[in-house]
Amino acid sequence: MMNDVLIKTYCHEEKLENINLRAEYINKYTFRLKTEQFYKNIKRSIKKRVYICKEIYQNILTLAS
């Protein structure tokens, strides 16, 4: 199982409030990407990481209660 520090670091990096800033950053630099599909894959990857982080957080709350 992931240790506490690792979970905190992971969740800190993928906080939901940061997702719009990350999306704006990607939008600003889309001209560097080779294809539209690659851009879609990046956005999907970010959403997936945030979802996983939320799941981990919910599991921690469940275990703590």
MMTF fields as JSON, N, C-alpha, C and O atoms, coordinates in Angstrom:
{
  "mmtfVersion": "1.0.0",
  "mmtfProducer": "UNKNOWN",
  "numBonds": 259,
  "numAtoms": 260,
  "numGroups": 65,
  "numChains": 1,
  "numModels": 1,
  "chainsPerModel": [1],
  "groupsPerChain": [65],
  "chainIdList": ["A"],
  "bondAtomList": [4, 2, 8, 6, 12, 10, 16, 14, 20, 18, 24, 22, 28, 26, 32, 30, 36, 34, 40, 38, 44, 42, 48, 46, 52, 50, 56, 54, 60, 58, 64, 62, 68, 66, 72, 70, 76, 74, 80, 78, 84, 82, 88, 86, 92, 90, 96, 94, 100, 98, 104, 102, 108, 106, 112, 110, 116, 114, 120, 118, 124, 122, 128, 126, 132, 130, 136, 134, 140, 138, 144, 142, 148, 146, 152, 150, 156, 154, 160, 158, 164, 162, 168, 166, 172, 170, 176, 174, 180, 178, 184, 182, 188, 186, 192, 190, 196, 194, 200, 198, 204, 202, 208, 206, 212, 210, 216, 214, 220, 218, 224, 222, 228, 226, 232, 230, 236, 234, 240, 238, 244, 242, 248, 246, 252, 250, 256, 254],
  "bondOrderList": [1, 1, 1, 1, 1, 1, 1, 1, 1, 1, 1, 1, 1, 1, 1, 1, 1, 1, 1, 1, 1, 1, 1, 1, 1, 1, 1, 1, 1, 1, 1, 1, 1, 1, 1, 1, 1, 1, 1, 1, 1, 1, 1, 1, 1, 1, 1, 1, 1, 1, 1, 1, 1, 1, 1, 1, 1, 1, 1, 1, 1, 1, 1, 1],
  "groupList": [{"groupName": "MET", "atomNameList": ["N", "CA", "C", "O"], "elementList": ["N", "C", "C", "O"], "formalChargeList": [0, 0, 0, 0], "bondAtomList": [1, 0, 2, 1, 3, 2], "bondOrderList": [1, 1, 2], "singleLetterCode": "M", "chemCompType": "L-PEPTIDE LINKING"}, {"groupName": "ASN", "atomNameList": ["N", "CA", "C", "O"], "elementList": ["N", "C", "C", "O"], "formalChargeList": [0, 0, 0, 0], "bondAtomList": [1, 0, 2, 1, 3, 2], "bondOrderList": [1, 1, 2], "singleLetterCode": "N", "chemCompType": "L-PEPTIDE LINKING"}, {"groupName": "ASP", "atomNameList": ["N", "CA", "C", "O"], "elementList": ["N", "C", "C", "O"], "formalChargeList": [0, 0, 0, 0], "bondAtomList": [1, 0, 2, 1, 3, 2], "bondOrderList": [1, 1, 2], "singleLetterCode": "D", "chemCompType": "L-PEPTIDE LINKING"}, {"groupName": "VAL", "atomNameList": ["N", "CA", "C", "O"], "elementList": ["N", "C", "C", "O"], "formalChargeList": [0, 0, 0, 0], "bondAtomList": [1, 0, 2, 1, 3, 2], "bondOrderList": [1, 1, 2], "singleLetterCode": "V", "chemCompType": "L-PEPTIDE LINKING"}, {"groupName": "LEU", "atomNameList": ["N", "CA", "C", "O"], "elementList": ["N", "C", "C", "O"], "formalChargeList": [0, 0, 0, 0], "bondAtomList": [1, 0, 2, 1, 3, 2], "bondOrderList": [1, 1, 2], "singleLetterCode": "L", "chemCompType": "L-PEPTIDE LINKING"}, {"groupName": "ILE", "atomNameList": ["N", "CA", "C", "O"], "elementList": ["N", "C", "C", "O"], "formalChargeList": [0, 0, 0, 0], "bondAtomList": [1, 0, 2, 1, 3, 2], "bondOrderList": [1, 1, 2], "singleLetterCode": "I", "chemCompType": "L-PEPTIDE LINKING"}, {"groupName": "LYS", "atomNameList": ["N", "CA", "C", "O"], "elementList": ["N", "C", "C", "O"], "formalChargeList": [0, 0, 0, 0], "bondAtomList": [1, 0, 2, 1, 3, 2], "bondOrderList": [1, 1, 2], "singleLetterCode": "K", "chemCompType": "L-PEPTIDE LINKING"}, {"groupName": "THR", "atomNameList": ["N", "CA", "C", "O"], "elementList": ["N", "C", "C", "O"], "formalChargeList": [0, 0, 0, 0], "bondAtomList": [1, 0, 2, 1, 3, 2], "bondOrderList": [1, 1, 2], "singleLetterCode": "T", "chemCompType": "L-PEPTIDE LINKING"}, {"groupName": "TYR", "atomNameList": ["N", "CA", "C", "O"], "elementList": ["N", "C", "C", "O"], "formalChargeList": [0, 0, 0, 0], "bondAtomList": [1, 0, 2, 1, 3, 2], "bondOrderList": [1, 1, 2], "singleLetterCode": "Y", "chemCompType": "L-PEPTIDE LINKING"}, {"groupName": "CYS", "atomNameList": ["N", "CA", "C", "O"], "elementList": ["N", "C", "C", "O"], "formalChargeList": [0, 0, 0, 0], "bondAtomList": [1, 0, 2, 1, 3, 2], "bondOrderList": [1, 1, 2], "singleLetterCode": "C", "chemCompType": "L-PEPTIDE LINKING"}, {"groupName": "HIS", "atomNameList": ["N", "CA", "C", "O"], "elementList": ["N", "C", "C", "O"], "formalChargeList": [0, 0, 0, 0], "bondAtomList": [1, 0, 2, 1, 3, 2], "bondOrderList": [1, 1, 2], "singleLetterCode": "H", "chemCompType": "L-PEPTIDE LINKING"}, {"groupName": "GLU", "atomNameList": ["N", "CA", "C", "O"], "elementList": ["N", "C", "C", "O"], "formalChargeList": [0, 0, 0, 0], "bondAtomList": [1, 0, 2, 1, 3, 2], "bondOrderList": [1, 1, 2], "singleLetterCode": "E", "chemCompType": "L-PEPTIDE LINKING"}, {"groupName": "ARG", "atomNameList": ["N", "CA", "C", "O"], "elementList": ["N", "C", "C", "O"], "formalChargeList": [0, 0, 0, 0], "bondAtomList": [1, 0, 2, 1, 3, 2], "bondOrderList": [1, 1, 2], "singleLetterCode": "R", "chemCompType": "L-PEPTIDE LINKING"}, {"groupName": "ALA", "atomNameList": ["N", "CA", "C", "O"], "elementList": ["N", "C", "C", "O"], "formalChargeList": [0, 0, 0, 0], "bondAtomList": [1, 0, 2, 1, 3, 2], "bondOrderList": [1, 1, 2], "singleLetterCode": "A", "chemCompType": "L-PEPTIDE LINKING"}, {"groupName": "PHE", "atomNameList": ["N", "CA", "C", "O"], "elementList": ["N", "C", "C", "O"], "formalChargeList": [0, 0, 0, 0], "bondAtomList": [1, 0, 2, 1, 3, 2], "bondOrderList": [1, 1, 2], "singleLetterCode": "F", "chemCompType": "L-PEPTIDE LINKING"}, {"groupName": "GLN", "atomNameList": ["N", "CA", "C", "O"], "elementList": ["N", "C", "C", "O"], "formalChargeList": [0, 0, 0, 0], "bondAtomList": [1, 0, 2, 1, 3, 2], "bondOrderList": [1, 1, 2], "singleLetterCode": "Q", "chemCompType": "L-PEPTIDE LINKING"}, {"groupName": "SER", "atomNameList": ["N", "CA", "C", "O"], "elementList": ["N", "C", "C", "O"], "formalChargeList": [0, 0, 0, 0], "bondAtomList": [1, 0, 2, 1, 3, 2], "bondOrderList": [1, 1, 2], "singleLetterCode": "S", "chemCompType": "L-PEPTIDE LINKING"}],
  "groupTypeList": [0, 0, 1, 2, 3, 4, 5, 6, 7, 8, 9, 10, 11, 11, 6, 4, 11, 1, 5, 1, 4, 12, 13, 11, 8, 5, 1, 6, 8, 7, 14, 12, 4, 6, 7, 11, 15, 14, 8, 6, 1, 5, 6, 12, 16, 5, 6, 6, 12, 3, 8, 5, 9, 6, 11, 5, 8, 15, 1, 5, 4, 7, 4, 13, 16],
  "groupIdList": [1, 2, 3, 4, 5, 6, 7, 8, 9, 10, 11, 12, 13, 14, 15, 16, 17, 18, 19, 20, 21, 22, 23, 24, 25, 26, 27, 28, 29, 30, 31, 32, 33, 34, 35, 36, 37, 38, 39, 40, 41, 42, 43, 44, 45, 46, 47, 48, 49, 50, 51, 52, 53, 54, 55, 56, 57, 58, 59, 60, 61, 62, 63, 64, 65],
  "secStructList": [7, 7, 7, 2, 2, 2, 2, 2, 2, 2, 2, 2, 2, 6, 7, 4, 4, 4, 2, 2, 2, 2, 2, 2, 2, 2, 2, 2, 6, 4, 4, 4, 1, 1, 7, 2, 2, 2, 2, 2, 2, 2, 2, 2, 2, 2, 2, 2, 2, 2, 2, 2, 2, 2, 2, 2, 2, 2, 2, 2, 2, 2, 2, 2, 7],
  "xCoordList": [0.845, 0.0, 0.877, 1.982, 0.37, 1.126, 1.286, 0.351, 2.467, 2.627, 2.014, 1.713, 1.836, 1.106, 1.718, 1.003, 3.043, 3.734, 3.514, 3.267, 3.607, 3.407, 1.996, 1.807, 1.012, -0.381, -0.567, -1.188, -0.033, -0.161, 0.488, -0.074, 1.669, 2.371, 1.563, 1.386, 1.073, 0.295, -0.945, -1.236, -1.682, -2.912, -2.617, -3.373, -1.534, -1.162, -0.913, -1.319, -0.253, 0.071, -1.165, -1.192, -2.191, -3.348, -4.628, -5.727, -4.479, -5.659, -6.633, -6.234, -7.914, -8.939, -8.868, -9.096, -8.553, -8.523, -7.392, -7.402, -6.429, -5.328, -5.66, -4.937, -6.735, -7.011, -7.272, -6.851, -7.958, -8.222, -6.942, -6.766, -6.055, -4.775, -3.946, -3.304, -3.966, -3.233, -3.822, -3.084, -5.142, -5.808, -5.456, -5.203, -5.439, -5.07, -3.634, -3.343, -2.75, -1.344, -1.233, -0.514, -1.952, -1.932, -2.517, -1.959, -3.646, -4.263, -3.287, -3.218, -2.535, -1.589, -0.491, 0.033, -0.152, 0.966, 0.548, 1.369, -0.736, -1.192, -0.489, -0.367, -0.021, 0.642, 1.886, 2.358, 2.421, 3.609, 3.265, 4.129, 1.993, 1.604, 1.427, 0.998, 1.763, 1.725, 0.303, -0.009, -0.572, -1.927, -2.966, -2.663, -4.204, -5.322, -5.563, -5.922, -5.367, -5.583, -4.63, -5.025, -3.4, -2.413, -2.875, -2.754, -3.402, -3.936, -5.074, -5.131, -5.983, -7.102, -6.598, -7.148, -5.563, -4.991, -4.41, -4.541, -3.771, -3.215, -4.345, -4.259, -5.401, -6.53, -7.16, -7.5, -7.315, -7.906, -7.018, -7.523, -5.72, -4.761, -4.856, -4.823, -4.973, -5.092, -6.376, -6.355, -7.493, -8.771, -8.694, -9.218, -8.038, -7.914, -7.114, -7.488, -6.022, -5.197, -5.965, -5.851, -6.747, -7.541, -8.58, -8.805, -9.209, -10.208, -9.576, -10.146, -8.409, -7.703, -7.359, -7.495, -6.917, -6.578, -7.8, -7.698, -8.955, -10.19, -10.54, -10.98, -10.342, -10.618, -9.715, -10.185, -8.428, -7.475, -7.899, -7.907, -8.251, -8.663, -9.896, -9.952, -10.881, -12.095, -11.753, -12.317, -10.848, -10.425, -9.754, -9.972, -8.939, -8.276, -9.324, -9.248, -10.308, -11.368, -12.143, -12.484, -12.416, -13.155, -12.358, -12.91, -11.071, -10.211, -10.053, -9.953, -10.031, -9.821, -11.049, -10.925, -12.226, -13.449, -13.75, -14.744],
  "yCoordList": [-1.206, 0.0, 1.253, 1.253, 2.311, 3.562, 4.142, 4.114, 4.663, 5.268, 6.663, 7.25, 7.18, 8.432, 9.617, 10.423, 9.719, 10.839, 10.799, 11.826, 9.599, 9.437, 9.85, 10.534, 9.435, 9.795, 11.31, 11.906, 11.931, 13.387, 14.12, 15.082, 13.665, 14.291, 14.144, 15.104, 12.936, 12.655, 13.53, 14.137, 13.602, 14.388, 15.882, 16.623, 16.314, 17.728, 18.118, 19.196, 17.252, 17.542, 17.539, 18.198, 16.796, 16.622, 17.221, 16.753, 18.26, 18.894, 19.382, 19.88, 19.229, 19.617, 21.089, 21.437, 21.967, 23.397, 23.755, 24.833, 22.865, 23.129, 22.71, 23.058, 21.976, 21.379, 22.439, 22.269, 23.526, 24.578, 25.297, 25.639, 25.523, 26.156, 25.265, 25.745, 23.961, 23.024, 23.02, 23.014, 23.023, 23.016, 24.278, 24.216, 25.431, 26.692, 26.625, 27.082, 26.055, 25.926, 25.076, 25.423, 23.961, 23.085, 23.813, 23.736, 24.524, 25.26, 26.259, 26.406, 26.941, 27.956, 27.351, 28.018, 26.103, 25.493, 24.386, 23.56, 24.374, 23.322, 23.383, 22.362, 24.571, 24.689, 23.803, 23.482, 23.407, 22.56, 21.091, 20.287, 20.755, 19.356, 18.991, 19.812, 17.753, 17.317, 17.099, 17.428, 16.539, 16.222, 16.567, 16.65, 16.768, 17.033, 15.833, 16.005, 14.625, 13.414, 13.371, 12.974, 13.77, 13.79, 14.745, 14.434, 15.904, 16.876, 16.267, 16.442, 15.55, 14.901, 13.862, 13.732, 13.127, 12.118, 12.745, 12.187, 13.897, 14.602, 15.021, 14.809, 15.616, 16.05, 14.863, 14.961, 13.744, 12.541, 12.025, 11.605, 12.057, 11.59, 12.42, 11.867, 13.746, 14.619, 14.313, 14.186, 14.193, 13.883, 12.563, 12.44, 11.577, 10.252, 10.334, 9.716, 11.085, 11.217, 11.892, 11.487, 12.916, 13.601, 12.649, 12.635, 11.858, 10.896, 9.872, 9.557, 9.354, 8.381, 9.005, 8.356, 10.256, 10.954, 11.053, 10.816, 11.402, 11.494, 10.149, 10.079, 9.073, 7.721, 7.382, 6.851, 7.686, 7.431, 8.199, 7.647, 9.477, 10.322, 9.753, 9.704, 9.326, 8.727, 7.459, 7.217, 6.658, 5.436, 5.748, 5.045, 6.8, 7.212, 7.627, 7.228, 8.431, 8.873, 7.684, 7.654, 6.71, 5.518, 4.734, 4.291, 4.563, 3.823, 4.558, 3.932, 5.883, 6.687, 6.709, 6.899, 6.516, 6.62, 5.338, 5.268],
  "zCoordList": [0.0, 0.0, 0.0, 0.544, -0.616, -0.679, 0.721, 1.521, 1.01, 2.331, 2.367, 1.328, 3.571, 3.793, 3.057, 2.461, 3.101, 2.45, 0.945, 0.314, 0.378, -1.06, -1.463, -2.469, -0.68, -0.971, -0.891, -1.771, 0.156, 0.309, -0.859, -1.382, -1.266, -2.39, -3.666, -4.416, -3.909, -5.119, -5.169, -6.2, -4.059, -4.026, -4.136, -4.765, -3.532, -3.615, -5.072, -5.505, -5.817, -7.217, -8.102, -9.141, -7.69, -8.561, -7.976, -8.27, -7.146, -6.542, -7.605, -8.657, -7.309, -8.277, -8.656, -9.814, -7.692, -8.011, -8.975, -9.57, -9.13, -10.065, -11.493, -12.427, -11.664, -12.973, -14.046, -15.19, -13.696, -14.684, -15.097, -16.266, -14.14, -14.459, -15.376, -16.31, -15.1, -15.951, -17.36, -18.345, -17.454, -18.759, -19.539, -20.742, -18.851, -19.51, -20.033, -21.138, -19.232, -19.635, -20.896, -21.833, -20.906, -22.085, -23.295, -24.389, -23.107, -24.217, -24.829, -26.049, -23.969, -24.426, -25.303, -26.195, -25.05, -25.774, -26.74, -27.138, -27.117, -28.038, -29.384, -30.061, -29.788, -31.085, -31.15, -32.24, -29.995, -29.973, -30.212, -30.562, -30.016, -30.149, -31.616, -32.427, -31.941, -33.338, -33.839, -34.984, -32.979, -33.429, -32.378, -31.187, -32.839, -31.938, -31.019, -29.854, -31.54, -30.742, -29.546, -28.45, -29.753, -28.676, -27.568, -26.383, -27.963, -27.011, -26.192, -24.975, -26.865, -26.17, -25.175, -24.081, -25.545, -24.649, -23.387, -22.298, -23.528, -22.37, -21.426, -20.217, -21.982, -21.15, -20.424, -19.245, -21.129, -20.539, -19.403, -18.363, -19.597, -18.6, -17.32, -16.221, -17.455, -16.287, -15.524, -14.3, -16.24, -15.596, -14.839, -13.732, -15.446, -14.831, -13.535, -12.539, -13.537, -12.333, -11.206, -10.049, -11.533, -10.512, -9.928, -8.717, -10.785, -10.33, -9.387, -8.342, -9.75, -8.909, -7.56, -6.523, -7.568, -6.329, -5.424, -4.221, -5.987, -5.207, -4.593, -3.446, -5.365, -4.87, -3.684, -2.677, -3.8, -2.716, -1.469, -0.369, -1.641, -0.523, 0.17, 1.399, -0.609, -0.038, 0.738, 1.805, 0.22, 0.908, 2.239, 3.226, 2.269, 3.511, 4.541, 5.703, 4.114, 5.025, 5.583, 6.765, 4.724, 5.147, 6.183, 7.191, 5.94, 6.869, 8.2, 9.255, 8.14, 9.351, 10.26, 11.47, 9.681, 10.488, 11.248, 11.97]
}
